[in-house]
Amino acid sequence: MDMPKQTDRERLADLESRRRKLDDEVEIARRALRGKYAALVPELAVETLTEREFRDLLGQAIRAGGAPALAALKALPALPR
C-alpha cells in the first residue's frame, strides 16, 4: 500500500523535527568532547597562571587554531627555572 504523499507543511515539520534532533546530538557530542578536554586540566600546572591568563591563552589558541598556536608557543624561549 502506498503511503500518502506529505504536504509541504508536513515535510517542513518533519525536517524541522529532524534538525532539532541533530542539533541535540551535536550539543551532546560537543559537551562530551569538552568534558574530555576539561578532564586533562588537573594534570596541568595551571596554578602558575591567573584565571584570566588561562582563559585568554586558551581563547587565543582556539582562535588561531591548534597547530599555528602550538608552533608560536614552541618558538618562545623557555622560562628559567
N, C-alpha and C positions, 0 to 999 in steps of 0.2 A: 504494500500500500504506500503510495506517495505521500510524503509529508507536505502539508500546505506551505506554500511559499510565504516567507516572512515579509511583513510590510517594512518599508524603510524605517519607520519608527521602531518597530520591534528589533530590527537588525541593529539600529543605533543603540538601543537599550542593551542588547546583548554585547555589543562591542565595548560599551562603556563599563559594563559589569566585568568583562574580561580584563579591561585595562586596570580597573581598581584592584582586582586580584593580583595582577602582575606588579602593580605599584606596591602592594603589601609584601609580595615576595621579595622585591628589590630591597625594601626597607628592612626586612628580616635579615637578608644576606648582608646588607651594609652594617647593621648592628653587630652581627656575628663577627664580621671581619674587624670592625673597630674594637670589639671586645678582645679578639685575639691579639691585636696590636697593643691594646692597653695592658694586657697581661705581661707584656715584655718590660714595662716601665719599672716594676720592682727590682729588676735585675740591673738597672742603670743607676749611676751615681747622680741622679737629678738634684740632689740636695746642694750641689755646687752651683746651681742656677737659681735665680729668683723665679717665682711663678710666671711673671711677665716675660722673662727671658726664655723660659721653657716654651711658653705658648707662642711667642714671636718666632723662635727658632723653628719650631715645627711648622708654623703657618707659612713662613718664608720658604722652607724646604719643600712643602707641598705645592706652593705657588710656582716655584721654579722647576719642579719636577725632581724626582728622586736622584737620578743619575747626575744631572748638572749640579745639584746642590751638594751631593756627596763629593764630586770632583773638586768643587770650590773649597769645601771644608778640608779635604785631604791636602790641598795645596798650602793651607795655613801652617805656620810653624807651630810645633808643639810647645805648650807652656812648660817652663822649667819647674821641676818638682822640688 
